[in-house]
Amino acid sequence: MPAASRTLATAVFITDPKTQETVLLQPGTEITDPAIADQITHPDAWAPEAPRPPRRTKAEAS
């Protein structure tokens, strides 16, 4: 299963897990790496997630 991605709403600084350099990520950047996402702890840094469609019940599926 592919990693879930989230999109930034604001610019954030993170530490690149591979190079240990400080990196500026711009709004609109899609984050798929959990090591990077774990560093972004402020909830307002993330763009709102699209609502999920309702799950279908077994009765609706048949």
C-alpha positions in Angstrom: 0.0 0.0 0.0 1.5 3.4 -0.9 2.2 5.9 1.8 -0.5 8.4 2.5 0.3 11.9 1.3 -0.6 15.2 2.9 -0.2 18.7 1.5 1.3 21.7 3.3 -0.8 24.8 3.9 2.1 26.9 5.1 5.9 27.0 4.7 7.8 24.9 7.2 11.4 24.2 8.0 12.4 20.5 8.5 15.6 18.6 8.9 16.2 16.3 5.9 16.4 12.8 7.4 19.1 11.8 4.9 21.4 14.8 4.8 20.6 16.4 8.2 20.3 19.8 6.4 17.6 22.3 7.2 15.2 22.5 4.3 12.3 25.0 3.7 9.2 23.3 2.3 6.7 25.6 0.5 2.9 25.6 0.8 1.4 23.1 -1.6 4.2 20.6 -1.2 2.9 17.0 -1.0 4.6 15.0 1.8 4.7 11.2 1.5 7.7 10.4 3.6 6.7 9.6 7.2 10.1 10.7 8.6 9.3 14.2 7.2 5.6 14.3 8.2 6.5 13.4 11.8 8.5 16.6 12.1 5.6 18.8 11.1 3.6 18.8 14.4 1.6 22.0 14.1 -1.9 21.1 12.8 -2.3 24.4 11.0 0.7 23.6 8.8 -1.4 21.0 6.9 -4.0 21.8 4.3 -7.5 20.4 5.2 -7.9 16.9 4.0 -10.7 16.2 1.4 -13.7 14.5 3.0 -13.8 10.8 2.5 -16.8 9.3 0.7 -19.1 7.3 3.0 -18.4 3.6 3.3 -20.8 1.3 1.6 -22.6 -1.2 3.7 -23.0 -4.9 2.6 -26.6 -4.2 1.7 -25.6 -1.4 -0.6 -22.8 -3.4 -2.2 -25.2 -6.2 -3.4 
